[in-house]
Amino acid sequence: MRKERANKLQLLVRRNRGRTEYQYYATELSHLLRAEVLTNDILDLEQTDRIFSAHRAQSVRTNKEAGFAIRKRWNYKPIDPWLCACRYLGKKLQGEASVLFVGPYEFCGAVKVDADRALGAAAPLLEFDRDTVGLQSATMESGLYLDLFEEDSERLVELVVWGQWKTLAADSVISESE
């Protein structure tokens, strides 16, 4: 009972922070995605946590299980090679319903979006988040993340894709960008 009450309180605190500190979250995402993000496109925090938990578990598997995912790294600049790969994969996923984890989603909620729209806006979304853009299929079977990081004083971008999307990425992203 105490744990349940503590969880509810934590959700209320997070939701309040989202409403006060990030009141323009939907507007900003609308500009980045070049499509209006409506209130019903934003998941509540409980749904966000549940879907992100699955996304995180699958992300962890990408490092533990060989063959679970494919990954490709590029230098952050120039952005054309990795952005073209994201857009190309987006074309393969056209119309695929997905959930986007970007920016302060843990306070505002993840966003329902077509995968192709999110991948087409990969560069501005990564700039907005400054770290990682996550995308999970609505079926929870597939997902990806785009990670910006530094290694040996070099800024790199890595795209990691799993599930059914992995096959599409293997046929498109890797061969397209090699």
C-alpha positions, 0 to 999 in steps of 0.5 A: 500500500505504501509503495503504491501511494509513493508511486502515485505521488511520484507520478503527480510530482512528475506530471506537475513538473511536466506541466510547469517546466515543459508547457510547450513540449507538444508545440516544440515537437510539432515544429520538429516533426512538422506535424501537429502533436495533439493532446491525445498523441501524448501518452500519460505517464503510466503508459509511457513508463510501461512502454519505456520499460519494454524499450529499455529491456530491449535496448539492454538486450542489444548489448547482451545478445549477439544478433538481437540487433544491428548497429551502425556508427557514423561521425556526427558531422557531416550529418548527411550519411546518418540522416540519409540512413534514418530517412531511408529506414523511415521510408521502409517503415512508412505509416508504422505506428510507434511511440517516440521517447525524446526530450522530457518525455519522463515528465510530459509523456511519450508521443504516438507518431508514425515511425517515418515522420520521427526518422525523417526528423532525426537530426532536429529531434536529436538536437532537441534531446541532446543525447538519445532518440528512442522509438518503439513500435506500437506492437512493442516487438520492434524498436530503435534508438539513435544515440549521440555520444563522444568517444576519443574526443570524437562525436559519434552517432549510433543507430541500433535497431531490433525486432522486425525493424532489424530486417528492414534496417539490414536491407536498407540502412547498412547497405545504403550507408556502407 
